[in-house]
Structure formats: C-alpha cells, structure tokens
Amino acid sequence: MIFFGGITISGGRIRGLQSAVFSDEAVPKADVAVQLKRVQTLVAQSGAVTCDWSLYDEYRISTTGPISLTFTGATDGQGCILTLKGGNAASLPVNVRFNSVSLIYYPTTGPGAIDKLGFFYDLSELKYDLVSVVKGLV
C-alpha cells in the first residue's frame, strides 16, 4: 500500500483520486462511478414501445397515436425519465407503482403537449415508482 497526499494505492486500485494524467493518458475516477446521462429519442411512435433502462436513463418519445409502454432493465435505485410529446394516450406498464392519490396517469392532450415523468426502480419490489409528473411543458 502506498499513501501520499490523500491518495491511497493498494492492490492495483487508486482511492481518493478524482482524475490524473500519467504518460499523457487520463486515469478514470477511481472512487466515483462514471455514469453517463444517456438519452434515447424516439419519433413518430404509436403502439407498443419498450424502454430498456439498462441502455438509457431517459426516453424522449414523440407520439403519433396511442402507445403502450413496457419498462425493463433498470438497476436498483436507478432514476428513469420519460418525456412524452404529442398528447396521445399512453398506457404505463403494470410494473409501475403509483401513490394512493394518483392511481393512473392521464397525459396532457393536444398536438404540442409535453409531459415529463420520473421513476425510481425498486428491485426489492420489482416496481418502477412514479415519483414525479410534470404536465403541459411548453
């Protein structure tokens, strides 16, 4: 184990280092999980749409007709953002958990309507908890 200036090197791992340059090569952050903000944009959608949260953190879906969503692939505690444009009916999957006040989601209607929904995945319950609904963005 080597320790210097708040940085510990042990067993091939560097702790306490945010970033550094050695021999013109950047060393990735050791203690911080690198998580990219990944966005998938889907246009002219209707019918069945699958959101694979292992591939993207946000889905932006423009609809031309009603859609039926399927969610899959999230990790425990992962935040998932769904943006719906177009004002068409959207059926959320059965693995979405609502609160006791809002038992169903009704999208804002109209061709320019935009709604943004936020979910957290709960692995112990196998549910996507609906934690945020922002309706009628302009």
N, C-alpha and C positions, 0 to 999 in steps of 0.2 A: 504494500500500500504506500502510495506517495501522496503527501498533503502539502499544498502550497497555495497561499492567497485565497483561501475559501474553496479551493478546488481539490477534490479527492479522486485519485486514480487507483482503482482496486479491481482486480480480476478482469481487466480489459474494459471496464466501464468508467466513464468520467462523470462525476457528480458535482453539482454546483456550477457547471459551465453552461452559459446560455448560448454562446457561439464563439468560435475562434477560427483563426486561419493558420494552417500549418502547411508549408510547402505549396502555397497557392491553392490549397484545397480547403473548402469550408467544411468544418466538422458540425454535424447537425446538433441541435439542442439535445442534451442527454437526459435531463430530468423532466422536460416538458414534452408531452405527447404532441406530435405535429399533426394537427387536424385541419385539413383544407376545407374551406367553405365551397362546397360543390353544388352547382345549380344545374338542373335539367329543365329545359324549356320545351314544352310540347304544344304544337299549334294545331288548330282545326280538329280537335278531338270530340268524339261522341262515342257512346257505347262503353265497353269495358276498358278501363285504364288501370295498369298496375304501377304502383310506386314502390320500387325496390330501394329502401332506405340504406342498404349496405353500399349502394353506388352513389347516392346523392343525399344531401342534407335538406335540399329544397327542391320542390317541383313547382314550376310555373306552368299552369295548364290553361290554354285558351280553348274554349268550347264552342262548338257549332250546334250542339244538341245535348240532350241529357247524357250524363256519364254515371257509370257505376264503378267506384274505386275499390281496389284491393291494395292493402298495405302488407309489406313483407320485409324482412332482412334487417330491422333496426337492432342495435345493441342496447343493453340495459342502460337507461338514463339518457339515451340519445334524444336530442331535440330535433324535431322534424317540422318543417314549414311547408305549407301547402297554399299556393296562391291560385285562385280560380278567377278566370276572366270570361266574360261573355254572358253572364246572367242566366245560364241554363241550370236545370235541376242537377244536383249532384248527390248521389247516394254514397254515404260513408260506409266503410266495411263494418262487419259485425264485431271485429276486434277493437273498435273504438269505444272508449268508455266516456260517457257524458256525466255531468253532475245532476243533482236532483231537480235543479231548476230548468236546465236545458236538456231535454231528453232527445232532441232531434235538431239537425242543422237545416235551416232554410236559407238558401243563397239569396243574395240581393239580385233582383230581376232587372232585365234591360240589357241591351247590347253592349254598353260601355261599363257595366258593373264589374267591380273587382272586390273580392273578399280574400282575406289572408287568415289562415287557421294555423295554430301552433299546437303541437303534440309533444309529449314525452313518452318514450316507450318504457313500460314496466314489465321486465322479464318475469318477475315472480308471479304476475297476474296474466301474462301474455296479452296485455292490452296497451293500446295507444291512448293515453289520457288526453282528451281535448282540454287544453288549458288556456287557450286564447282564441277569440274570434273578433276580427276587425272587419266590419262590413261597410261596403259602399265607398271604398277608396276612390279618389278622383285624381 
